Amino acid sequence: MVGVTARKIRDQGRDRSRAASVGRVYSGFLISYPVVGRGLVLFRDPHGHRMITTPVRRVLSEHEGRTLYVETENSVYRIDFKQEPTALLEPVARHATER
């Protein structure tokens, strides 16, 4: 589990009333690396409140690895890690080498 801050940087939906949520910041914890085809899950507090996005289309990362850009069907999020994301990346790397 890694602490992150997620900021919605673009809304791609057809409903323009949601455009007001662009720039909104969500703080919480990621349990696993975002996976294409599944919703991004961000646990927001210890009481079980969470944010679940529409399915992820693609994931882009910066060279240093401290920031991810996650494009979903409806939005784009910038995910900033509060600590090194290596705990999330190890299972992904292990799965890729097992194939």
ZATOR-178073 format. One line per 10 residues: number of its first residue (from 1); for each residue x, y, z of N, C-alpha, C. Coordinates in steps of 0.2 Angstrom, whole numbers. Example, Ala and Ser with C-alpha at 12.3 -4.5 7.8 and 13.67 -1.06 7.14 Angstrom:
% residues 2
1) 66 -28 39 62 -22 39 66 -16 39  64 -11 35 68 -5 36 64 0 39
//
This chain:
% residues 99
1) 4 -6 0 0 0 0 4 6 0  3 11 -4 7 17 -5 3 23 -5  5 28 -1 1 34 -1 2 38 -7  -3 41 -10 -3 45 -16 -8 51 -16  -7 55 -20 -12 61 -21 -14 60 -29  -20 60 -30 -23 60 -37 -26 66 -39  -24 69 -44 -28 75 -46 -31 74 -53  -37 76 -54 -40 75 -60 -38 81 -65  -35 79 -70 -32 84 -75 -36 85 -81  -41 80 -83 -45 81 -89 -51 77 -88
11) -57 79 -90 -63 76 -90 -65 74 -97  -65 68 -100 -67 66 -107 -74 65 -108  -78 65 -103 -85 63 -103 -89 68 -107  -95 65 -109 -100 70 -113 -103 75 -109  -104 73 -103 -108 77 -98 -104 83 -96  -105 89 -98 -101 95 -96 -102 97 -89  -107 95 -85 -108 96 -78 -102 94 -74  -99 88 -76 -94 85 -73 -87 89 -73  -87 94 -78 -81 97 -80 -79 101 -73  -83 103 -69 -82 106 -63 -77 102 -58
21) -77 96 -59 -72 92 -55 -65 92 -57  -64 94 -63 -57 95 -65 -53 99 -60  -47 96 -59 -43 100 -54 -44 97 -47  -49 93 -46 -50 91 -39 -45 86 -37  -43 86 -30 -38 82 -28 -41 77 -23  -38 71 -24 -40 65 -20 -34 62 -16  -34 62 -10 -28 59 -6 -30 52 -4  -25 47 -4 -27 41 -1 -21 36 -3  -23 29 -3 -18 24 -4 -20 20 -10  -15 18 -14 -16 13 -19 -13 6 -17
31) -17 1 -18 -15 -6 -16 -11 -9 -21  -13 -8 -28 -9 -11 -33 -9 -6 -39  -4 -7 -43 -3 -3 -49 -9 -3 -54  -11 3 -57 -16 3 -61 -16 -2 -67  -21 -6 -69 -21 -11 -74 -26 -9 -79  -24 -9 -85 -28 -7 -91 -34 -12 -91  -40 -9 -92 -46 -13 -92 -50 -14 -86  -46 -12 -80 -49 -12 -73 -50 -5 -71  -54 -3 -66 -55 3 -63 -49 4 -58  -47 11 -58 -42 13 -53 -45 13 -46
41) -43 10 -41 -46 10 -35 -41 14 -30  -43 19 -27 -40 24 -22 -43 23 -16  -40 20 -11 -43 20 -4 -42 27 -1  -47 30 2 -47 37 4 -46 38 11  -49 33 15 -48 33 23 -48 26 26  -47 25 32 -47 19 35 -54 16 36  -59 20 35 -66 17 36 -69 14 29  -65 13 24 -67 9 18 -69 14 13  -69 20 13 -71 25 8 -66 24 2  -68 24 -4 -64 23 -9 -67 27 -15
51) -62 28 -20 -64 31 -26 -62 26 -32  -67 24 -36 -66 19 -41 -68 22 -48  -63 22 -52 -64 26 -59 -67 21 -64  -68 23 -70 -70 19 -75 -64 15 -77  -65 10 -82 -59 6 -84 -53 10 -86  -47 8 -84 -41 12 -87 -40 10 -94  -38 15 -98 -36 14 -105 -29 14 -106  -25 18 -102 -17 18 -103 -14 21 -96  -8 19 -95 -4 22 -90 2 24 -92  4 30 -91 10 33 -93 14 35 -86
61) 21 35 -87 25 37 -81 30 42 -83  32 46 -78 38 50 -79 45 46 -78  50 49 -80 56 46 -80 58 44 -73  57 48 -68 59 47 -61 55 42 -58  49 41 -60 44 36 -58 40 38 -52  40 44 -50 37 47 -44 30 49 -46  28 49 -53 22 52 -55 19 47 -61  13 46 -60 9 42 -66 4 46 -69  2 45 -75 -4 48 -78 -8 42 -80  -14 42 -78 -19 37 -79 -25 39 -83
71) -25 37 -89 -31 39 -93 -36 33 -92  -42 35 -90 -48 31 -90 -53 32 -95  -58 29 -96 -63 30 -101 -66 37 -101  -67 40 -94 -70 47 -94 -65 52 -92  -59 51 -89 -55 56 -86 -47 54 -87  -43 59 -85 -36 58 -85 -34 60 -78  -30 56 -74 -28 58 -67 -20 58 -67  -18 63 -63 -10 63 -62 -10 60 -55  -6 55 -54 -5 52 -48 2 53 -45  3 57 -40 9 58 -37 10 54 -31
81) 16 50 -30 17 46 -25 21 49 -19  18 48 -13 21 51 -7 28 48 -5  29 42 -7 35 38 -6 36 34 -12  42 30 -12 44 26 -18 38 21 -20  36 21 -26 31 16 -28 34 9 -29  40 7 -27 43 1 -29 39 -5 -26  35 -4 -21 31 -10 -18 25 -11 -23  23 -6 -26 18 -8 -31 20 -11 -38  26 -9 -39 29 -11 -46 32 -18 -46  34 -20 -40 37 -27 -40 33 -33 -42
91) 26 -33 -40 22 -38 -42 21 -38 -50  20 -32 -53 19 -31 -60 25 -34 -64  31 -32 -61 37 -34 -65 38 -42 -64  36 -45 -58 37 -52 -57 32 -55 -62  26 -53 -63 21 -56 -67 23 -56 -74  26 -50 -76 28 -49 -83 34 -54 -85  38 -56 -80 44 -61 -82 42 -68 -81  36 -69 -78 33 -76 -78 30 -78 -84  28 -74 -89 25 -75 -95 30 -79 -100
//
